[in-house]
Amino acid sequence: MNSMLIYLKRFLYFILVTGLLSLGVFLIYYLPSTKKAYLVGTEIKREVIQNTKGDSLKDVRYIVARDHETGKTLMFRNEDVPWPPYFKFNSGDLSGEVMNIHQHSPDKVVNITYYGFRFPMLSLYPNATKLRIVPADYQHTPWFNMIFLSILFLVSVFFFLKIRKIGKNRKNRKKNQIDTPTETVPS
């Protein structure tokens, strides 16, 4: 019985660690990030989407940029996102803004806000959500991320302490039941 409890605890720790790692990857993917870059242009690719009703075509917009610090080429997907937390419906406007900035002021540094990450093996690109012209020495402070992660940490600590308190109360109740003798009624 005791070895079974040890295996159960290990399994629960494994589930907890796996859940925390999954949450971490989810947050890294969906929390907004920024990159300072020079805009190079836009590109539209036609992709075939396979589904149960047959194949359909979809135009996907991309933003091409050059990293401000390293000079590396950056690609961002520019796609509408109809689900939380972004609700982005302005991919056409964003492409127009990119072309306007590239044509009229190509030497301006732009701060691109995006979510996601580049994964070449699966052809994944981060999705750009917003851009704005900034000075070359601009340093972005991720206020939203700091506040969101602080609140998430505080809520996690609160629930951890609550669960721990429930566990201690349950242990104390069991201990009190064992320590207190049961009264027998004489017949």
Secondary structure, DSSP 8 states (H G I E B T S, - for coil): -HHHHHHHHHHHHHHHHHHHHHHHHHHHHHS-EEEEEEEEEEEEEEEEEEETTEEEEEEEEEEEEEETTT--EEEEEE--B-STTT-B--HHHHHHHHHHHHHH-TTSEEEEEEES--BGGGTB--EEEEEEEE-TT-----HHHHHHHHHHHHHHHHHHHHHHHHHHHHHHHHHHHHHS-------
